[in-house]
Amino acid sequence: MIYLDNSATTRPDPSVLESFNQVSTQYYGNPSSIHQFGGVAEKLLITAKKQAAELLQVDKEEIIFTSGGTEGNNIAIKGIALEHQNRGKHIITSEIEHPSIYEACEGLKKLGFEITYLPVDEHGIISLKDLKNAIREDTILISIMHVNNEIGSIQPIKEIGEIAKQYPKLFFHVDDVQGLGKVPLQLKEHGIDLCTYSGHKIHGLKGTGMLYVNRGTKLFPLFHGGSQELNIRSGTENLAGIVAMVKALRLIKEKEKNEGSKMYELQQYLIQEVKKIDGVTVNTPKNAAPHIVNISVPGVKPEVIIHMLGEQDIFISTKSACSSKLKDESKVLAACGFKADRSTSALRISLSYDNTMEEIKTFIAELKRAINEFKQALE
């Protein structure tokens, strides 16, 4: 099998599964229980939080464990909105955010909030000038993703953070689900108040994630209950999932440091070769994240190509897995200004550190064959 849909989800690392299994079988006590067995679980939870904080270079009190990217994004956006609505009801985001951002913002509209969706250029990047012009007296939050999940464009997070710092009452949230372990991000230096991570995008497990919350940032909790996770995310902690998440975080950080150039080489080779295929257009911009390549084959239905490749045990996708079953057009490519023939025929190839050059060469050969067969069938 050649798996090239790593932006949708990744294969869990064996050592991550081992960590999960060990905690599930040996340390299954509730961290909130006052007996000794619960105390052991609590110590394990605290240790995991310390380790995550060290890896992200933040304080352990700034780490909140969640069930993944969607929950983290909702806690961040709705938590800020509900807590600080007396100060203002204006939120700024972009036109190419993940559905968990876009739909959360659309939901807040029903509560009287105003949302400004910043446009992007053909490279999928917002204009800093547009951002500055959009900030108002009643703006309480800027939420911009670090790496786009469809085309891999990287937003100027450092510069956005500098702008946000000029407004002490304004919070800055970053969705870093796709950037973690591939494109470095300095939470403190870049003025980020909230940052979302997901475990299953970094060879961890589905249902695990983290939200960084700057010490001075107050959120209205979406869950009320036993006051776990600093009152922000009540509910008995998923201790085995948390330990597995931190294990995956450590491993992906090591790979980012030691194998980043290898992934970039695979991506550049892939782009170079697909450009040679007649009728194929590359949508991923230059200087994109190293693990995503988005292409269009106008006139060819992407679902057909995906199924033809799937028959050869090669797996890619169209767009975000969270929106791939919705209407044909890619909202991201449309926002970049691409015409319908490109925005409705997109294919996304997303790499992991496990992929090899041999796999990429096989994929390219099979992609050529699938496109040719489809075109011949139309003649």
VOGU-3710 file (C-alpha; in Angstrom, 3 decimals, decimal comma):
1> miyldnsatt> 0,000/0,000/0,000  1,135/3,538/-0,797  -0,590/5,938/1,573  -0,535/9,587/0,488  -3,460/11,031/2,454  -1,545/12,026/5,564  -3,233/15,417/5,893  -6,487/13,545/6,530  -4,976/11,187/9,076  -1,709/9,357/9,691
11> rpdpsvlesf> -0,773/5,789/10,565  -0,361/5,584/14,361  3,246/4,994/15,344  3,704/1,535/16,978  5,335/3,092/20,048  2,365/5,457/20,418  -0,010/2,484/20,390  2,228/0,753/22,920  2,055/3,787/25,226  -1,732/3,893/24,934
21> nqvstqyygn> -2,044/0,187/25,671  0,311/0,342/28,651  -1,540/3,218/30,320  -4,945/1,649/29,551  -4,004/-1,647/31,165  -1,766/-0,552/34,045  -2,762/3,017/34,987  -6,498/3,123/34,393  -7,347/4,942/37,623  -9,210/8,242/37,503
31> pssihqfggv> -6,724/11,115/38,032  -9,354/12,873/40,183  -9,734/9,938/42,614  -8,155/10,580/46,029  -6,842/7,026/46,576  -3,268/6,015/45,769  -4,128/4,410/42,417  -5,813/7,651/41,314  -2,762/9,534/42,599  -0,486/7,509/40,299
41> aekllitakk> -2,710/8,408/37,346  -2,636/12,071/38,352  1,175/12,069/38,487  1,254/10,533/35,006  -1,074/13,277/33,753  1,090/16,016/35,270  4,225/14,454/33,774  2,612/14,319/30,327  1,612/17,966/30,618  5,155/18,971/31,627
51> qaaellqvdk> 6,623/17,067/28,699  4,202/18,627/26,195  4,976/22,089/27,572  8,725/21,528/27,251  8,375/20,366/23,652  6,300/23,455/22,774  8,435/25,752/24,973  5,509/26,973/27,067  4,342/26,572/30,685  2,517/23,400/31,721
61> eeiiftsggt> -0,434/25,494/32,942  -0,893/26,633/29,334  -1,616/23,146/27,945  -5,199/21,880/27,718  -5,749/18,342/26,426  -8,676/17,948/24,019  -10,194/15,387/21,667  -8,585/16,945/18,577  -8,542/19,884/16,183  -12,279/20,482/15,893
71> egnniaikgi> -12,804/20,653/19,638  -9,698/22,783/20,127  -10,822/25,275/17,488  -14,331/25,466/18,952  -13,056/25,962/22,508  -10,724/28,729/21,325  -13,167/30,658/19,134  -16,378/30,248/21,101  -14,522/30,461/24,408  -13,104/33,885/23,510
81> alehqnrgkh> -16,371/35,065/21,957  -18,553/34,174/24,932  -16,084/35,359/27,570  -15,307/38,717/25,973  -18,535/39,610/24,154  -19,119/42,625/26,412  -15,903/44,083/24,989  -16,888/43,472/21,378  -18,503/41,032/18,972  -16,216/41,251/15,945
91> iitseiehps> -14,005/38,348/14,806  -11,528/38,252/11,923  -10,618/35,047/10,083  -9,874/34,040/6,480  -11,850/32,587/3,592  -9,786/29,374/3,549  -10,047/28,153/7,134  -10,889/24,584/8,139  -14,647/23,854/8,472  -14,299/23,737/12,278
101> iyeaceglkk> -13,295/27,427/12,191  -15,692/28,553/9,483  -18,730/26,773/10,943  -17,904/27,924/14,493  -17,830/31,517/13,230  -21,047/31,036/11,263  -22,652/29,672/14,429  -21,594/32,757/16,381  -23,351/34,951/13,818  -26,620/33,592/15,230
111> lgfeitylpv> -25,601/35,027/18,600  -25,039/38,481/17,161  -21,331/38,308/16,326  -19,912/39,869/13,166  -17,318/37,944/11,170  -14,867/39,401/8,656  -13,536/36,773/6,238  -10,259/38,025/4,769  -9,664/37,179/1,100  -6,480/35,431/-0,045
121> dehgiislkd> -4,296/35,871/-3,125  -3,572/33,197/-5,752  -1,034/31,674/-3,349  -3,600/31,296/-0,584  -2,060/34,044/1,575  -3,930/36,868/3,303  -2,894/40,508/2,905  -1,469/42,095/6,057  -2,865/45,402/4,825  -6,347/43,852/4,620
131> lknairedti> -5,900/42,523/8,152  -4,904/45,931/9,550  -7,840/47,595/7,796  -10,253/44,981/9,179  -9,384/45,546/12,851  -12,023/47,620/14,647  -12,637/48,961/18,126  -14,878/45,960/18,837  -12,567/43,274/17,379  -11,843/40,631/20,010
141> lisimhvnne> -10,249/37,804/18,014  -8,099/37,067/14,964  -8,117/33,383/13,972  -5,797/32,394/11,112  -4,528/28,893/10,276  -0,768/28,367/10,013  -0,708/25,853/7,138  -3,633/25,358/4,800  -4,865/21,763/4,774  -5,627/21,671/1,033
151> igsiqpikei> -2,832/23,540/-0,749  -0,158/23,854/1,946  0,153/27,659/1,875  1,861/29,117/4,951  0,397/32,265/6,473  2,721/35,025/7,814  1,968/34,151/11,440  4,884/36,128/12,901  3,767/39,315/11,116  0,126/38,746/12,074
161> geiakqypkl> 1,254/38,325/15,670  3,130/41,628/15,533  -0,035/43,367/14,352  -2,128/41,683/17,057  0,349/42,783/19,758  -0,552/46,399/18,994  -4,066/45,734/20,317  -3,815/44,498/23,938  -7,524/43,642/24,125  -7,443/41,500/20,976
171> ffhvddvqgl> -6,639/37,754/21,038  -4,781/35,797/18,345  -5,658/32,151/17,655  -3,762/29,859/15,278  -4,955/26,509/13,927  -1,648/24,625/13,658  -3,100/21,181/13,030  -1,333/20,882/9,641  1,844/22,732/10,601  2,833/20,786/13,709
181> gkvplqlkeh> 6,007/18,794/13,063  6,437/20,162/9,535  6,690/23,956/9,749  8,204/25,409/12,974  6,122/27,877/14,971  7,238/29,872/18,026  4,185/30,362/20,216  5,652/32,951/22,581  7,755/34,868/20,063  4,924/35,146/17,544
191> gidlctysgh> 2,438/36,603/20,013  0,014/33,677/19,796  -2,621/33,491/22,543  -4,262/30,213/21,511  -3,058/27,374/19,291  -4,773/24,152/18,235  -3,132/20,741/17,680  -4,428/17,293/16,721  -2,915/13,913/17,571  -3,984/11,880/14,558
201> kihglkgtgm> -2,186/14,221/12,133  1,202/13,426/13,744  1,003/9,608/13,969  -0,930/9,789/17,218  -4,457/8,549/17,841  -7,822/9,884/16,745  -9,661/11,547/19,593  -6,533/13,202/21,016  -5,337/16,782/20,778  -4,124/19,856/22,618
211> lyvnrgtklf> -4,961/23,522/22,910  -2,314/26,017/23,978  -3,874/28,834/26,011  -1,586/31,708/26,950  -1,571/32,214/30,712  -3,290/35,617/30,466  -6,099/34,426/28,184  -9,539/33,810/29,691  -12,025/31,473/28,008  -15,669/30,667/28,624
221> plfhggsqel> -15,742/26,853/28,944  -17,931/24,914/26,517  -18,100/21,976/28,956  -19,071/22,439/32,599  -18,560/19,694/35,134  -15,730/18,508/37,320  -13,361/21,418/36,610  -10,695/19,294/34,916  -8,107/20,957/32,657  -8,082/24,250/34,567
231> nirsgtenla> -11,893/24,536/34,336  -11,648/24,923/30,557  -12,416/21,353/29,543  -14,344/19,388/32,181  -14,634/15,621/31,916  -12,515/12,695/33,086  -9,199/12,951/31,296  -8,376/10,475/28,540  -5,087/9,608/30,249  -4,011/6,878/27,823
241> givamvkalr> -4,785/9,155/24,871  -2,941/12,052/26,508  0,225/10,013/27,079  -0,010/8,731/23,495  -0,449/12,306/22,213  2,673/13,509/24,004  4,635/10,505/22,742  3,560/11,349/19,172  4,494/14,991/19,740  8,004/14,048/20,846
251> likekekneg> 8,501/11,740/17,875  7,240/14,239/15,269  9,446/16,984/16,723  12,469/14,697/16,357  11,540/13,907/12,749  10,988/17,577/11,958  14,517/18,283/13,175  16,246/15,316/11,531  14,203/14,466/8,428  12,625/17,737/7,286
261> skmyelqqyl> 14,897/18,078/4,263  13,999/14,546/3,103  10,279/15,346/3,003  10,964/18,593/1,130  12,994/16,667/-1,474  10,104/14,242/-1,991  7,681/17,122/-2,419  9,893/18,969/-4,924  10,452/15,801/-6,964  6,705/15,131/-6,955
271> iqevkkidgv> 5,896/18,669/-8,141  8,592/18,513/-10,813  7,282/15,216/-12,213  3,543/15,976/-12,150  4,223/19,216/-14,037  5,484/17,027/-16,897  2,117/15,255/-17,193  -0,005/16,723/-19,965  -3,076/18,535/-18,640  -1,969/18,654/-14,988
281> tvntpknaap> -1,716/21,977/-13,124  -0,028/22,399/-9,734  -2,058/24,489/-7,265  0,341/24,351/-4,318  2,318/27,608/-4,186  6,091/27,978/-3,887  7,382/28,023/-0,296  4,470/25,855/0,839  4,565/23,336/3,680  6,704/20,330/2,654
291> hivnisvpgv> 4,018/17,656/2,985  1,211/18,880/0,703  0,951/18,899/-3,097  -2,350/19,961/-4,642  -2,925/19,469/-8,366  -5,812/19,834/-10,801  -6,591/17,796/-13,894  -9,267/19,857/-15,683  -11,743/17,666/-17,538  -11,034/14,637/-15,375
301> kpeviihmlg> -13,260/13,784/-12,415  -11,089/13,566/-9,294  -13,237/10,793/-7,786  -12,523/8,586/-10,794  -8,754/9,080/-10,468  -8,926/8,404/-6,728  -10,810/5,143/-7,284  -8,471/4,053/-10,100  -5,456/4,665/-7,880  -7,240/2,967/-4,988
311> eqdifistks> -7,523/-0,195/-7,072  -3,704/-0,166/-7,154  -3,569/0,296/-3,360  -2,528/3,966/-3,707  -4,510/6,433/-1,626  -4,825/10,195/-2,112  -7,761/12,587/-1,631  -9,595/15,502/-3,202  -9,752/18,168/-0,530  -10,076/18,286/3,259
321> acssklkdes> -11,499/15,011/4,579  -13,923/17,134/6,614  -15,412/18,564/3,416  -14,568/15,956/0,768  -18,116/14,585/0,688  -19,655/18,003/0,192  -20,142/19,798/-3,118  -17,527/19,261/-5,814  -15,836/22,650/-5,759  -12,897/23,295/-3,448
331> kvlaacgfka> -13,748/26,379/-1,404  -10,020/27,011/-0,927  -9,128/26,950/-4,631  -12,142/29,104/-5,455  -10,981/31,647/-2,839  -7,546/31,676/-4,529  -9,290/32,865/-7,690  -8,995/29,665/-9,729  -11,682/28,993/-12,316  -14,212/26,183/-11,904
341> drstsalris> -12,331/23,750/-14,150  -9,439/23,832/-11,650  -11,386/24,190/-8,402  -13,609/21,170/-9,215  -10,854/18,818/-10,408  -8,357/19,047/-7,557  -6,398/16,171/-6,057  -4,403/16,391/-2,828  -1,280/14,317/-2,235  -0,057/14,597/1,359
351> lsydntmeei> 3,167/13,072/2,611  4,530/11,800/5,892  8,091/11,182/7,037  7,461/7,485/6,323  7,020/7,922/2,573  9,880/6,953/0,245  11,127/8,100/-3,157  10,238/4,674/-4,562  6,607/5,183/-3,479  6,497/8,622/-5,106
361> ktfiaelkra> 7,863/7,249/-8,395  5,282/4,458/-8,375  2,515/6,950/-7,643  3,540/9,215/-10,529  3,578/6,275/-12,956  0,126/5,138/-11,820  -1,247/8,684/-11,932  -0,108/9,028/-15,567  -1,728/5,699/-16,411  -5,012/6,600/-14,695
371> inefkqale> -5,270/9,980/-16,447  -4,497/8,438/-19,848  -7,016/5,640/-19,361  -9,706/8,111/-18,357  -9,052/10,344/-21,364  -9,008/7,365/-23,751  -12,368/6,213/-22,378  -13,840/9,609/-23,277  -12,614/9,469/-26,878
//
